[in-house]
Amino acid sequence: MADALLPTALLAAGDEPELVRSPATRYVAVLGAGAPGNEEYYRRMALVSDVARALVPDRAAPGAAAPDRSVVEGQYWYPEGSAPVGIADFYSVHPVTELSYRLMVAVAQETTADDVAAARTAAASPSDTAGDALEVVDLPEETVVQVMHHGPFADELATLDRLGRFAAGAGVARSGPHREVYLVAYTAETPQDGLRTILRDPVA
């Protein structure tokens, strides 16, 4: 079934749930834990954004599309041994304070750990601390269910319910960390009515 699925662009999703193949992507990333939206979460988001912008822009192979470094993506999961959660109930079974997450920005496939270290030095981000471990992460091409969510994060539960019911109807279930792609940059002070967020879950 997976081989017959249409591929999707990293930053594309429809308003209706769909089953597609997401592309293999390299990221610069930083790990964190706790509830999304707290002070440390926004600090790490600013850090990974600052470092991504400081990367040398011509690292992409000739002819390759340059990644959009203004878009942050998040991966979210609960500790090993936690009770399983599906797509629809991802945020409603366990306290979100138990979440682990990885905040990421897509970079050229040729980007190395040395490139990231040099960009970190060049960025001299005010959001950087000695305890932040930046890494280069590769996500493979994989089968996902996804949908575009419009508006506040508090309303994601209804959108995830739609996505979960779609996945169940397609005979698939979440098989890895929940992903969110934040197409509109935001801070703690940003009004959320205009946000557009791709909700994406790897499935099998």
ChimeraX attribute file (.defattr): number of C-alpha atoms within 10 A of each C-alpha:
attribute: neighborCount
match mode: 1-to-1
recipient: residues
	/A:1	5
	/A:2	13
	/A:3	9
	/A:4	8
	/A:5	13
	/A:6	12
	/A:7	17
	/A:8	14
	/A:9	10
	/A:10	16
	/A:11	15
	/A:12	13
	/A:13	21
	/A:14	11
	/A:15	12
	/A:16	13
	/A:17	21
	/A:18	19
	/A:19	24
	/A:20	22
	/A:21	22
	/A:22	25
	/A:23	15
	/A:24	12
	/A:25	17
	/A:26	21
	/A:27	25
	/A:28	27
	/A:29	28
	/A:30	21
	/A:31	18
	/A:32	19
	/A:33	17
	/A:34	16
	/A:35	16
	/A:36	17
	/A:37	13
	/A:38	11
	/A:39	11
	/A:40	15
	/A:41	20
	/A:42	16
	/A:43	17
	/A:44	23
	/A:45	26
	/A:46	20
	/A:47	24
	/A:48	28
	/A:49	24
	/A:50	22
	/A:51	25
	/A:52	27
	/A:53	18
	/A:54	20
	/A:55	22
	/A:56	14
	/A:57	13
	/A:58	10
	/A:59	16
	/A:60	16
	/A:61	11
	/A:62	8
	/A:63	6
	/A:64	10
	/A:65	9
	/A:66	16
	/A:67	19
	/A:68	16
	/A:69	22
	/A:70	15
	/A:71	17
	/A:72	24
	/A:73	20
	/A:74	21
	/A:75	19
	/A:76	20
	/A:77	19
	/A:78	22
	/A:79	9
	/A:80	7
	/A:81	6
	/A:82	11
	/A:83	9
	/A:84	12
	/A:85	15
	/A:86	19
	/A:87	26
	/A:88	21
	/A:89	15
	/A:90	20
	/A:91	16
	/A:92	11
	/A:93	12
	/A:94	15
	/A:95	11
	/A:96	17
	/A:97	12
	/A:98	14
	/A:99	18
	/A:100	18
	/A:101	22
	/A:102	22
	/A:103	27
	/A:104	28
	/A:105	27
	/A:106	24
	/A:107	25
	/A:108	23
	/A:109	17
	/A:110	11
	/A:111	18
	/A:112	18
	/A:113	13
	/A:114	10
	/A:115	16
	/A:116	22
	/A:117	15
	/A:118	15
	/A:119	19
	/A:120	21
	/A:121	12
	/A:122	14
	/A:123	18
	/A:124	13
	/A:125	17
	/A:126	10
	/A:127	16
	/A:128	19
	/A:129	11
	/A:130	5
	/A:131	6
	/A:132	14
	/A:133	11
	/A:134	20
	/A:135	18
	/A:136	19
	/A:137	19
	/A:138	14
	/A:139	11
	/A:140	11
	/A:141	13
	/A:142	16
	/A:143	24
	/A:144	27
	/A:145	26
	/A:146	29
	/A:147	22
	/A:148	22
	/A:149	24
	/A:150	17
	/A:151	15
	/A:152	14
	/A:153	14
	/A:154	8
	/A:155	11
	/A:156	17
	/A:157	16
	/A:158	13
	/A:159	18
	/A:160	24
	/A:161	16
	/A:162	16
	/A:163	25
	/A:164	24
	/A:165	14
	/A:166	20
	/A:167	25
	/A:168	14
	/A:169	10
	/A:170	12
	/A:171	10
	/A:172	17
	/A:173	18
	/A:174	22
	/A:175	14
	/A:176	14
	/A:177	18
	/A:178	20
	/A:179	22
	/A:180	20
	/A:181	24
	/A:182	19
	/A:183	18
	/A:184	13
	/A:185	13
	/A:186	15
	/A:187	12
	/A:188	11
	/A:189	6
	/A:190	10
	/A:191	11
	/A:192	16
	/A:193	10
	/A:194	11
	/A:195	17
	/A:196	18
	/A:197	23
	/A:198	22
	/A:199	24
	/A:200	27
	/A:201	29
	/A:202	23
	/A:203	20
	/A:204	15
